[in-house]
Amino acid sequence: MVANPCQHYWGDERDPKYLRKLATRKLLERQKKNNPDDTTADKGWFSKEGLSLDSLGTFDNLDSIGNPLLGSMGKLGRDYFHQLHDLNAFDIDVFVSDHKDTLLGNLQKDIFELHDRTAQGVHTQRERDHSLQFHSCHSPLREVEVLYDHLLEMFEQNPELTPKDIVIMLPDIDSYTPWIQAVFGSIDDQRRIPYAISDVSAKSEHPILSAFLKFLELDKSRCTAPELMELMEVPAIQSRFKLTTGDLDILRQWTHESGIRWGLTPVHQSRFDLPELQANSWLFGIRRMLLGYAMPENTGVYSEILPLDSVQGMNAVLAGYLASFIDSAEQLLAELDENRTIEAWIQFTHQLLEHFFLPQSEEDESALKMGLEYNVVFIPFPCHLRKADSPLYHDQQTSETWLALTPSDEASMLSEKERLAEDLRLLYVALTRSVYCCYLGMAPYKSGRASKDGKTDLHLTAIGYLLNQGENILSPDLNTLLEQMAERCEHQQVVISPLPASTLPPYSPVISQEGSLSARNFTGNIERNWWTTSYSALSRLSSHRSASVVDASNEAPGFDTEVIDEQHATQENLQAEEPINPLSLFNFPKGAQPGTFMHSLFEELDMNALRSSDDDAYFDSFLLESHTRAGYGEEWLPAIKGMLLNCLNAPLDGKNLRLMNLQDSARRVEMEFYLPIEKLDPYRLNRLIAQHDPLSARAGELQFHSMKGMLKGFIDLTFEYQGRWYVLDYKSNWLGNKASDYSREAMERVMVEHRYDLQYQLYSLALHRLLRQRIPDYDYDQHFGGAIYLFLRGVQMNDPEHHGIFSHKPSFALVNGLDQLFNGEEELMAC
């Protein structure tokens, strides 16, 4: 059923602009014919000296059209109604003129009555009429946001209105689907509006299909960094190349730092008639990453490549996975240039799927098969003729698209030829995509009335063209032609079957009676002393005097768990202290969340921007944004700003070592490490650290089961100064309300209480192993600087007694002993 917007015949309605152009073209031709020497014919249509429609006194009825909106915007509907009339469709006249007296109602009424109120110069004045609205938005996302807000307003104003009463119509649903899901799908409170999206193409619904098509068009792509990173977001591609969603964040950072912009190789860049920029290609960036794992950046250029320092630790394996993906893309790029037969292309697409995709679910499996193959294919109407809609065709020499404005037999023949070729292609696709069988419903079809001589339109269809080589097919001859085709095929590849005589019963699925399910007995061996541990886990065991296992595999950087109990523990101490400024740094909130906030300031502060700024504009803006995001009031800004300035400018070595002066190339924030543990025995560990570190001797023993696995950690700051490398950790512990409360003796008590001694020992071991791998002729005494702990509340800028600054360099005997202990070399460990 199709609803007609107008009760009158409007099949002859035309766009006013189109009619004016057509009339002007005819007037130009007429004037050139009557006045060959008239120069005004070559001037502009709307210039004072040019041609004027009114001056010739013709086409007086040019504007005598029913409704200009229906004529200009109803073209598709008009053509559709013409096609329906060709099918002898019947009409039911149930027109009812019931339009509201609103702007939208008057618009609908004019279309319904084929009326043009603009012809009489009548304008509808509706100051408070919101029935028809136009919103100007700067992007599709903003369009959807405005729509969402407007719907909420409508629901509030009209409680009887429900989401099922609303339909939203779009010209291209695929392009808007991500924005709809981002806006409508991100609300989970009382403002949520239920929604459903219809008519989404398979390419948009399944990321695998979209990625597959992009791979097939890789030879036309510039392969920019965002394009290939977007491809790697597809879960099936991640599985194939052993990547995870978290890995992509690291790879994006490396891609940006290595200077990758576009082009797989310089040769690929030259395809686009652009100069070869080797330093911006994927090949050069991958080489920087791999070289960065082998040697540090400060060693300089090697074979015209500067190593990328970011690639280090266990994450370096990601560079290999990325290199594998880029190598596969480069190989695919070369293979796409080859000419193949249809059968070879089918085999090639299967190889492409196998090489780039590893399905992880049934949905992935079905998405990969979609558009490629189906077990059974039905073609119910292959004999239905679909004539060319318009004289549109492609030039056989140049492949340019042509539209014949003037109908001709040649244009009709060429467009019909293209229509038949497209039908043949669709038939071929259906036949090649079926796995087990393909059904075709054959009938002697003819458009319009049946012919007495039995002629049909079958010869104009793809299947009819194949049956009789384009010659006419009479209705009685169809079965004979089908049998002849079946006889030419061996092994009953084509079977002619009549329609079933009786109606088949409805399909009912077979319900299998499965027995009761039971779990299988596990007979394997679980290694119970292997887990991922950390300083926090080991020290927590010591504090609680528990020998249980604490898994640290899910620990995240930046969260200050060491002062999680400090918020309540310091309340009694506050009462005994002398009165202080309530907005002093000593009185800043205590506990894990405030400590994490103070840590984040040092991690997120852009040191280059701070150093290059002539005033405090950047610093103040950064602090205000950080406080707002963390939920702290502006009253704490002076105290936090003073703390940052003190810590950044305090001489950490008593001389010239200041955090403010460290360049980005000499510092790494939150460096993650994993240390393999062949065997970690608590007795031997306690004995080793107590022998070589006085703080460990005072702290007591660590208690945990012997274990093996991995030790995980995040170092707040790792930096290099004058050829020595240091580890630095920020501590937000509250030791008192005066700077003098953060003396060396007081800090040592806290170090012992929280087992920070174990922390800097493990951090020193991690950095020691890294430097030993990266620096030629590495020497611990020469290249390792030590560990520095900043107790943030007590650090002062110009303080000869260095309150709040704890520094210590573990002895080589201790670090070497830890190295041997973690390697399981018990007999070699010197204690």
C-alpha positions in Angstrom: 0.0 0.0 0.0 1.3 3.4 -1.0 -0.3 6.6 0.3 -0.7 9.4 -2.2 0.0 12.9 -0.7 -2.3 14.7 -3.3 -5.9 14.0 -4.2 -5.4 15.4 -7.7 -3.3 14.1 -10.6 0.2 15.4 -10.3 2.1 13.2 -12.7 2.9 16.2 -14.9 4.3 18.3 -12.1 7.8 19.6 -12.9 10.4 21.4 -10.9 10.1 25.2 -11.6 13.9 25.7 -11.8 14.2 22.9 -14.3 11.4 24.4 -16.4 13.1 27.8 -16.4 16.4 26.3 -17.5 14.7 24.3 -20.3 12.8 27.4 -21.5 15.9 29.5 -21.5 17.8 26.9 -23.5 15.0 26.8 -26.1 14.9 30.6 -26.3 18.7 30.8 -26.8 18.5 28.3 -29.7 15.6 30.2 -31.2 17.4 33.6 -31.0 20.6 32.2 -32.6 18.5 30.7 -35.4 16.6 33.9 -36.1 19.5 36.4 -35.5 22.8 34.7 -36.2 24.7 38.1 -35.8 23.1 39.0 -32.5 25.9 39.2 -29.8 23.4 39.4 -26.9 22.8 35.7 -27.3 26.2 34.9 -25.8 25.7 37.1 -22.8 24.5 36.0 -19.4 21.0 34.9 -18.9 20.3 37.3 -16.0 22.4 40.3 -17.1 20.8 43.5 -18.1 22.1 43.1 -21.7 21.5 39.4 -21.9 18.6 37.4 -22.8 15.3 38.0 -20.9 12.4 35.6 -20.9 10.0 38.5 -20.4 11.4 40.4 -23.4 10.4 37.7 -25.8 6.9 37.4 -24.5 6.8 33.6 -24.6 6.2 30.9 -22.0 3.6 33.0 -20.2 2.4 29.9 -18.4 5.8 29.0 -17.1 4.9 29.4 -13.5 1.4 27.8 -13.8 2.3 24.7 -11.9 0.3 23.1 -9.1 2.6 23.0 -6.1 6.4 23.9 -6.5 7.4 21.8 -3.5 5.7 18.7 -4.8 7.2 19.3 -8.3 10.8 19.8 -7.0 11.0 17.3 -4.1 8.4 14.7 -5.2 10.3 13.4 -8.3 11.0 10.0 -6.9 7.4 9.6 -5.7 6.1 10.7 -9.1 8.3 8.2 -10.9 7.3 5.5 -8.5 3.6 6.1 -9.1 4.2 5.9 -12.8 5.7 2.4 -12.3 2.8 1.3 -10.2 0.3 2.4 -12.9 2.3 0.3 -15.4 1.6 -2.7 -13.3 -2.2 -2.1 -13.5 -2.4 -1.4 -9.8 -5.8 -0.3 -8.6 -6.5 2.9 -6.6 -8.7 3.4 -3.6 -9.8 6.9 -3.1 -10.2 7.6 0.6 -8.9 11.2 0.7 -9.9 13.2 3.7 -9.0 16.8 4.1 -8.3 17.1 7.9 -5.3 19.4 8.2 -4.6 21.5 11.3 -4.3 25.2 11.1 -0.6 25.3 11.6 2.4 26.0 9.4 2.9 22.3 8.8 -0.8 21.7 8.4 -1.1 24.5 5.7 2.0 23.0 3.9 0.3 19.6 3.8 -3.0 21.1 2.7 -1.4 22.9 -0.2 0.2 19.7 -1.4 -3.0 17.8 -0.8 -5.0 20.3 -2.9 -2.2 20.9 -5.4 -2.3 24.6 -4.5 0.5 27.2 -4.6 -0.1 30.0 -2.2 3.2 31.7 -3.1 1.7 32.5 -6.5 -0.7 35.0 -4.9 2.1 36.4 -2.7 0.3 35.0 0.4 2.6 34.4 3.4 1.6 32.5 6.6 2.5 34.5 9.7 3.0 32.1 12.7 5.2 33.7 15.4 4.7 30.9 17.9 4.1 28.0 15.6 6.7 25.3 16.1 5.1 22.6 14.0 7.8 22.9 11.3 11.4 23.7 12.4 14.8 23.9 10.8 18.0 23.6 12.9 21.4 24.6 11.6 24.1 22.3 13.0 27.8 22.3 12.4 28.2 18.5 12.3 26.2 15.2 12.1 26.9 14.6 15.8 25.5 18.0 16.7 22.4 17.2 14.7 21.7 14.1 16.7 22.4 15.9 20.0 19.9 18.6 19.1 17.4 16.0 18.1 17.8 14.2 21.4 17.3 17.4 23.4 14.3 18.3 21.3 12.7 14.9 21.9 13.2 15.2 25.7 11.5 18.6 25.5 8.6 17.1 23.6 8.1 14.3 26.0 8.1 16.7 28.9 5.5 19.0 27.3 3.3 16.1 26.2 3.2 13.2 28.7 1.0 11.2 26.3 3.7 11.1 23.6 5.8 7.9 23.7 8.9 6.9 21.7 6.9 4.4 19.6 4.9 7.4 18.2 8.0 8.9 16.7 9.8 7.9 13.5 13.1 9.6 12.4 13.8 9.6 8.7 17.3 9.9 7.3 18.6 9.9 3.7 21.7 7.8 4.7 21.2 5.8 7.9 24.7 4.2 7.6 26.6 7.5 8.0 24.5 8.5 11.0 24.4 5.1 12.8 27.6 5.8 14.9 26.4 9.2 16.0 22.9 7.8 16.9 24.5 5.0 19.0 26.9 7.5 20.7 24.1 9.9 21.7 21.1 7.6 22.3 23.1 4.7 23.6 25.3 6.6 26.1 22.4 7.6 28.4 21.5 5.1 31.1 19.4 7.2 33.5 15.9 8.6 33.5 16.7 10.6 30.4 17.2 7.5 28.3 15.0 7.2 25.1 14.4 3.7 23.8 15.3 3.5 20.1 15.8 1.0 17.3 17.7 1.5 14.0 16.3 0.0 10.8 17.6 -0.5 7.3 21.3 -0.6 8.4 23.5 -2.1 5.7 25.5 -5.2 6.5 28.7 -3.2 6.0 27.8 -0.8 8.8 26.4 -3.4 11.1 29.4 -5.7 10.9 32.8 -4.1 11.3 34.4 -7.2 9.7 32.7 -6.6 6.4 33.7 -3.0 6.4 37.3 -3.9 7.2 37.2 -6.6 4.5 36.1 -4.1 1.8 38.8 -1.6 3.0 41.5 -4.3 2.5 40.2 -4.9 -1.1 40.6 -1.2 -1.8 44.0 -0.9 -0.1 45.7 -0.1 -3.4 43.6 3.1 -3.6 44.2 4.1 0.0 47.1 6.3 1.3 47.3 4.0 4.3 47.4 6.9 6.8 48.1 6.2 10.4 44.5 6.7 11.6 43.1 4.5 8.7 45.3 1.4 9.6 44.8 1.9 13.4 41.1 1.9 12.8 41.4 -1.4 10.9 43.2 -2.9 13.9 40.3 -2.0 16.1 38.3 -4.8 14.6 38.4 -7.7 17.2 38.9 -10.4 14.6 42.0 -8.6 13.2 43.3 -8.1 16.8 43.0 -11.8 17.4 44.8 -12.7 14.2 47.8 -10.5 15.1 47.7 -11.2 18.9 46.7 -7.7 19.9 44.3 -6.4 22.5 42.3 -3.1 22.8 44.7 -1.9 25.4 47.7 -2.6 23.1 46.3 -0.2 20.5 46.6 2.7 22.9 50.3 2.0 23.2 50.7 1.5 19.4 49.0 4.8 18.7 51.5 6.5 21.0 54.4 4.8 19.3 53.0 5.5 15.8 52.7 9.2 16.7 56.2 9.5 18.3 57.9 7.6 15.4 56.5 10.1 12.9 54.3 7.7 10.9 51.9 9.7 8.8 51.0 7.8 5.6 52.2 5.3 3.0 53.4 1.8 3.7 56.7 2.4 1.9 58.2 5.2 -0.1 57.3 3.2 -3.2 53.7 3.1 -2.1 53.8 6.9 -1.6 55.0 7.4 -5.2 51.7 5.9 -6.5 49.9 9.1 -5.7 52.3 11.3 -7.7 53.8 12.7 -4.5 57.4 12.8 -3.3 58.7 9.9 -1.4 58.8 10.8 2.3 60.6 7.9 3.9 60.6 9.3 7.4 56.8 9.4 7.4 56.2 5.9 6.1 55.1 2.9 8.1 58.3 1.0 7.1 60.6 3.7 8.6 58.5 4.0 11.7 58.5 0.2 12.3 62.3 0.2 11.9 62.6 3.0 14.6 60.5 1.0 17.0 62.5 -2.2 16.5 65.8 -0.4 16.8 64.5 1.3 19.9 64.2 -2.0 21.6 67.8 -2.9 20.8 69.5 0.4 21.8 68.6 3.6 23.6 67.9 6.8 21.8 70.9 8.7 23.3 73.3 6.4 21.4 72.5 8.4 18.3 71.6 7.6 14.7 72.3 4.1 13.5 72.1 3.3 9.8 70.2 6.6 9.3 67.6 5.6 11.9 67.1 7.2 15.3 65.9 4.6 17.9 62.6 5.1 19.5 63.0 5.0 23.3 59.4 4.3 24.1 59.7 0.7 22.9 61.0 -1.0 25.9 60.2 -3.7 28.4 57.7 -6.5 27.8 55.6 -4.2 25.7 58.3 -4.3 23.0 56.7 -7.4 21.6 53.8 -5.2 20.3 56.2 -3.6 17.8 56.7 -7.1 16.3 53.0 -7.7 16.1 52.6 -4.3 14.4 55.4 -5.1 12.0 53.7 -8.4 11.1 50.4 -6.5 10.3 52.2 -3.9 8.1 54.2 -6.6 6.3 50.9 -8.4 5.5 49.4 -5.2 4.3 52.4 -4.5 2.1 52.1 -8.0 0.6 48.4 -7.5 0.0 49.1 -4.2 -1.8 51.3 -6.0 -4.3 48.8 -8.9 -4.8 45.9 -6.5 -5.5 47.7 -5.2 -8.6 47.6 -8.6 -10.3 45.0 -9.6 -12.9 42.9 -12.6 -12.0 40.0 -14.6 -13.3 36.7 -14.7 -11.3 37.6 -18.0 -9.9 41.1 -16.8 -8.8 39.5 -13.7 -7.2 37.2 -15.9 -5.1 40.2 -18.0 -4.0 42.1 -14.8 -3.3 39.3 -13.3 -1.1 39.3 -16.5 1.0 43.0 -16.3 1.5 42.7 -12.6 2.5 40.1 -13.6 5.1 42.3 -16.3 6.5 45.4 -14.1 6.6 43.8 -11.0 8.3 40.9 -12.3 10.4 40.5 -14.7 13.2 36.8 -15.0 14.2 36.1 -15.1 17.9 32.4 -15.7 17.9 29.6 -17.1 15.8 28.6 -13.6 14.9 32.1 -13.1 13.5 31.8 -16.3 11.6 28.5 -15.3 10.0 29.7 -11.9 9.2 32.7 -13.3 7.3 30.4 -15.6 5.3 27.9 -12.8 4.6 28.3 -11.7 1.1 30.7 -14.6 0.3 28.8 -17.8 0.5 25.6 -19.4 1.8 24.6 -23.0 2.2 21.4 -22.6 0.2 20.4 -19.7 -2.2 16.9 -19.1 -3.4 16.2 -16.9 -6.5 12.4 -16.8 -6.6 11.9 -14.3 -9.5 14.8 -14.6 -12.0 12.2 -14.2 -14.9 10.9 -10.9 -13.8 12.1 -8.2 -16.2 13.5 -5.0 -14.7 14.0 -2.5 -17.5 16.5 0.3 -17.4 15.1 3.2 -15.5 16.9 5.9 -17.5 19.2 6.1 -20.5 22.3 5.8 -18.3 25.4 3.9 -19.6 29.2 3.9 -19.6 31.4 4.6 -22.5 33.2 1.4 -23.5 36.5 3.1 -24.2 36.8 5.6 -21.3 34.4 4.1 -18.8 32.9 7.5 -18.3 29.2 7.7 -17.2 26.8 9.1 -19.8 23.2 10.2 -19.4 21.3 10.8 -22.6 19.2 13.9 -22.1 17.6 13.4 -25.6 16.1 9.9 -26.0 17.5 7.9 -28.9 17.5 4.3 -30.0 21.3 4.0 -29.5 21.1 5.3 -25.9 18.3 3.0 -25.1 20.2 0.0 -26.6 23.4 0.8 -24.6 21.5 1.3 -21.3 19.6 -2.0 -21.9 22.9 -3.7 -22.6 24.3 -2.5 -19.3 21.1 -3.6 -17.5 21.4 -7.1 -18.9 25.1 -7.2 -18.0 24.3 -6.3 -14.4 21.5 -8.9 -14.3 24.0 -11.5 -15.5 26.5 -10.5 -12.9 23.9 -10.8 -10.1 22.9 -14.3 -11.4 26.6 -15.3 -11.5 27.1 -14.1 -7.9 24.0 -16.1 -6.7 25.3 -19.2 -8.4 28.8 -19.0 -7.1 27.9 -18.1 -3.5 25.7 -21.2 -2.9 27.5 -24.1 -1.2 25.0 -27.0 -1.5 22.3 -25.9 -3.9 20.7 -23.0 -5.7 17.0 -22.8 -6.5 15.6 -20.8 -9.4 11.9 -20.3 -9.8 11.1 -20.3 -13.6 7.9 -19.0 -15.2 7.0 -17.6 -18.7 6.8 -14.0 -17.5 5.6 -11.1 -19.6 4.9 -7.6 -18.5 1.4 -6.2 -19.2 -1.2 -8.4 -20.9 -0.4 -11.9 -22.0 0.3 -12.4 -25.7 -1.9 -14.7 -27.8 1.2 -16.1 -29.6 2.9 -17.0 -26.4 5.7 -14.5 -26.5 7.4 -13.6 -23.2 10.0 -11.2 -21.9 12.3 -14.0 -20.9 14.9 -13.3 -23.6 15.5 -9.9 -22.0 16.4 -11.4 -18.6 19.7 -12.9 -17.6 18.5 -16.5 -17.3 16.5 -16.2 -20.5 19.5 -14.8 -22.4 21.5 -17.9 -21.3 18.7 -20.3 -22.3 18.2 -19.1 -25.9 21.2 -16.7 -26.6 18.9 -13.6 -26.5 16.3 -14.9 -29.0 12.6 -14.7 -28.2 11.2 -17.5 -26.0 7.6 -18.7 -26.4 5.8 -19.8 -23.3 5.4 -23.5 -24.4 9.2 -23.7 -25.2 10.4 -22.8 -21.7 10.3 -26.3 -20.3 12.0 -27.7 -23.4 14.9 -25.2 -23.2 15.3 -26.0 -19.5 15.5 -29.8 -20.2 18.0 -29.2 -23.0 20.2 -27.2 -20.6 20.0 -30.0 -18.0 21.0 -32.6 -20.5 24.2 -30.6 -21.4 25.3 -30.8 -17.7 26.8 -34.0 -16.3 26.1 -35.7 -13.0 22.7 -34.0 -12.6 24.2 -30.6 -11.9 21.0 -29.1 -13.1 17.7 -30.7 -12.1 14.3 -29.6 -13.4 11.6 -30.1 -10.8 7.9 -29.2 -11.0 6.2 -27.3 -8.2 4.8 -29.5 -5.4 1.3 -30.6 -6.0 0.1 -30.0 -2.5 0.9 -27.4 0.1 3.8 -28.4 2.3 3.2 -28.4 6.0 4.7 -25.6 8.1 8.2 -26.1 9.2 8.6 -27.2 12.8 12.1 -27.5 14.2 13.3 -30.8 15.6 13.7 -30.6 19.4 16.5 -32.9 20.4 16.1 -34.7 23.7 19.5 -34.3 25.3 20.4 -36.0 28.5 21.4 -34.3 31.7 24.6 -32.3 31.5 27.5 -32.9 33.9 30.8 -31.2 34.2 33.9 -33.2 33.2 36.4 -34.0 35.9 39.6 -32.0 35.7 42.7 -34.2 35.6 45.4 -31.6 34.9 47.9 -30.2 37.2 47.5 -26.6 38.5 50.7 -24.9 39.5 49.5 -23.1 42.6 52.7 -21.1 43.5 52.8 -19.1 40.2 51.3 -15.7 40.2 51.9 -12.0 39.4 53.1 -10.2 42.5 54.3 -6.6 43.3 55.9 -4.5 46.0 52.4 -3.6 47.3 51.3 -7.2 47.4 54.5 -8.4 49.2 54.6 -5.5 51.7 50.8 -6.0 52.4 51.5 -9.6 53.3 54.2 -8.4 55.7 52.0 -5.8 57.3 49.2 -8.3 57.9 51.4 -11.1 58.9 49.6 -13.3 56.5 51.1 -16.0 54.3 48.3 -16.0 51.8 48.7 -15.2 48.1 47.9 -11.7 46.8 47.5 -11.5 43.0 48.8 -8.1 41.7 48.1 -8.7 38.0 45.3 -6.1 38.0 47.2 -3.3 39.8 47.1 0.0 37.9 49.6 2.8 37.9 49.1 6.1 39.8 46.7 4.8 42.5 48.2 5.6 45.9 47.2 2.6 48.0 50.0 3.0 50.5 48.2 5.8 52.4 44.7 4.4 52.1 44.3 4.2 55.9 45.9 7.6 56.6 42.7 9.6 56.3 41.3 8.3 59.6 44.6 7.5 61.3 45.8 11.2 61.4 42.7 12.7 63.0 43.9 12.2 66.5 47.3 13.6 65.6 45.6 16.7 64.2 44.0 17.5 67.6 47.4 17.5 69.3 49.1 19.7 66.8 49.3 23.5 67.2 46.8 25.5 65.1 47.7 25.8 61.5 46.4 27.5 58.4 43.3 25.4 57.4 44.2 25.8 53.7 47.9 24.8 54.3 49.3 21.9 52.4 49.7 20.1 55.7 45.9 20.2 56.1 45.2 19.1 52.5 42.9 16.0 52.6 44.7 12.7 53.3 44.2 9.2 52.0 44.4 7.3 48.8 42.3 9.6 46.6 44.1 12.8 47.5 47.4 11.0 47.2 46.5 9.8 43.7 45.5 13.4 42.8 48.9 14.7 43.9 50.6 12.0 41.9 48.6 12.8 38.8 49.7 16.5 38.9 53.4 15.4 38.3 52.4 12.9 35.6 50.1 15.2 33.6 52.0 18.5 33.9 53.6 19.5 30.5 57.1 20.6 31.5 57.9 22.1 28.1 54.8 24.3 28.3 55.7 25.3 31.8 59.2 26.2 31.0 58.4 28.1 27.8 55.5 30.1 29.4 56.4 33.7 30.2 53.8 33.9 32.9 51.7 31.6 35.0 48.8 31.4 32.5 49.5 27.8 31.6 50.3 26.7 35.2 47.2 28.3 36.6 44.9 26.9 33.9 46.4 23.4 34.4 45.8 23.5 38.1 42.3 24.9 37.8 41.3 22.2 35.4 42.9 19.5 37.5 41.2 20.6 40.7 37.8 20.8 38.9 38.2 17.4 37.4 39.2 15.9 40.8 36.5 17.7 42.7 38.7 19.9 44.9 37.7 23.6 45.4 39.7 26.6 44.2 40.7 27.4 47.8 43.4 24.7 47.6 45.0 26.2 44.5 47.7 28.3 46.4 48.8 25.3 48.5 49.0 22.9 45.6 50.8 25.4 43.4 53.4 26.0 46.1 53.9 22.3 46.6 54.5 21.8 42.8 56.9 24.7 42.6 58.9 23.5 45.7 59.2 20.0 44.4 60.1 21.0 40.8 62.8 23.5 41.9 64.3 21.9 45.0 67.9 20.6 44.5 67.5 16.9 44.9 71.2 16.3 45.2 71.9 19.5 47.2 73.4 21.1 44.1 71.9 21.5 40.6 69.6 18.4 40.1 66.1 19.9 39.7 63.0 18.2 38.1 62.3 21.5 36.4 65.4 21.3 34.3 64.9 17.7 33.1 64.2 17.4 29.3 61.4 15.0 28.1 64.0 12.9 26.4 65.7 12.3 29.8 62.6 11.2 31.7 60.0 8.5 31.6 56.7 8.8 33.6 55.1 5.7 35.1 57.5 3.2 33.5 56.0 -0.2 33.8 58.1 -3.3 34.3 57.8 -7.1 34.7 60.6 -9.0 36.4 60.6 -12.8 35.8 60.9 -14.8 39.1 62.3 -18.3 38.8 62.0 -18.8 42.5 61.5 -16.3 45.3 62.1 -17.7 48.8 61.1 -15.3 51.6 63.8 -16.6 54.0 66.6 -15.9 51.6 65.1 -12.5 50.6 64.8 -11.4 54.2 68.3 -12.4 54.9 69.7 -10.7 51.9 68.0 -7.3 52.3 68.6 -7.2 56.1 72.3 -7.8 55.6 72.8 -5.0 53.0 70.2 -2.3 54.0 69.9 -0.9 57.6 66.2 0.1 57.0 65.3 -3.5 56.0 67.1 -4.8 59.2 64.8 -2.5 61.3 61.6 -3.4 59.4 61.3 -7.0 60.2 60.6 -10.0 58.0 58.4 -10.4 54.9 56.2 -13.4 55.2 54.8 -15.2 52.1 55.0 -18.6 50.5 57.8 -19.4 48.1 56.7 -18.5 44.6 57.6 -18.1 41.0 56.0 -16.0 38.3 56.3 -12.3 37.6 56.9 -9.1 39.7 55.0 -6.2 38.3 55.6 -2.5 39.0 55.2 1.1 37.9 58.0 3.6 38.7 56.6 7.1 39.2 59.6 8.7 37.4 62.8 7.4 35.8 65.3 10.0 34.7 68.8 10.5 33.6 71.1 13.2 34.9 74.8 13.7 34.0 75.1 10.1 32.8 73.4 8.5 35.8 69.9 7.0 35.9 67.6 7.4 38.9 64.3 6.2 40.2 62.0 8.7 41.9 58.8 8.1 43.8 56.2 10.7 45.1 54.9 10.2 48.6 51.8 12.1 49.9 52.2 10.7 53.5 51.4 13.1 56.3 54.2 13.3 58.8 53.2 16.5 60.7 52.2 20.1 60.3 55.7 21.6 60.0 58.4 21.2 57.5 60.7 20.0 60.3 58.5 17.0 60.8 59.8 15.7 57.5 63.4 15.2 58.6 65.6 12.3 57.6 64.8 10.5 60.8 61.0 10.9 60.5 61.1 9.8 56.8 63.1 6.7 57.8 60.4 5.7 60.3 57.8 6.0 57.6 60.0 4.1 55.1 60.3 1.2 57.6 56.6 1.3 58.5 55.4 1.1 54.9 58.3 -1.1 53.7 59.3 1.5 51.2 62.8 0.0 51.5 61.6 -3.1 49.6 60.0 -0.8 47.0 63.2 1.1 46.1 65.2 -2.2 46.2 62.8 -3.8 43.6 62.8 -0.6 41.5 66.5 -0.5 41.6 66.7 -4.1 40.4 64.3 -3.3 37.5 66.3 -0.3 36.4 69.6 -2.2 36.8 68.4 -4.9 34.5 67.2 -2.4 31.9 70.4 -0.4 31.9 72.5 -3.6 31.7 70.6 -4.5 28.5 70.7 -1.1 26.9 74.1 0.5 27.8 77.3 -0.9 26.3 80.0 -1.5 29.0 77.4 -0.9 31.7 78.8 -0.4 35.2 76.4 -0.2 38.2 78.6 2.3 40.3 79.1 4.5 37.3 75.6 4.5 35.6 73.2 4.0 38.5 72.4 7.1 40.5 70.1 5.7 43.2 66.5 6.2 44.5 64.9 9.5 45.5 61.7 9.7 47.5 59.8 13.0 47.7 57.5 13.4 50.7 55.5 16.1 48.9 54.1 17.9 52.0 57.5 18.6 53.4 59.7 19.6 50.4 60.9 23.2 50.4 62.6 25.0 47.6 65.6 26.4 49.5 66.2 24.1 52.4 69.8 23.3 53.4 68.5 20.4 55.5 66.6 18.8 52.6 63.3 18.2 54.5 61.0 15.8 52.6 63.8 14.5 50.3 65.0 11.0 51.0 67.7 9.6 48.8 69.6 6.3 48.9 71.6 4.2 46.6 71.5 0.4 47.3 74.8 -1.3 47.2 75.8 -3.4 44.2 76.0 -6.4 46.4 72.3 -6.0 47.3 71.1 -5.4 43.8 73.3 -8.2 42.3 72.1 -10.5 45.0 68.4 -9.7 44.2 69.2 -10.4 40.5 70.7 -13.8 41.3 67.8 -14.6 43.8 65.1 -13.8 41.2 67.0 -16.0 38.7 67.0 -18.9 41.1 70.8 -18.9 41.4 70.8 -19.8 45.0 74.3 -21.2 45.1 75.8 -18.2 43.5 74.1 -15.6 45.7 76.6 -13.8 48.0 75.1 -13.1 51.4 
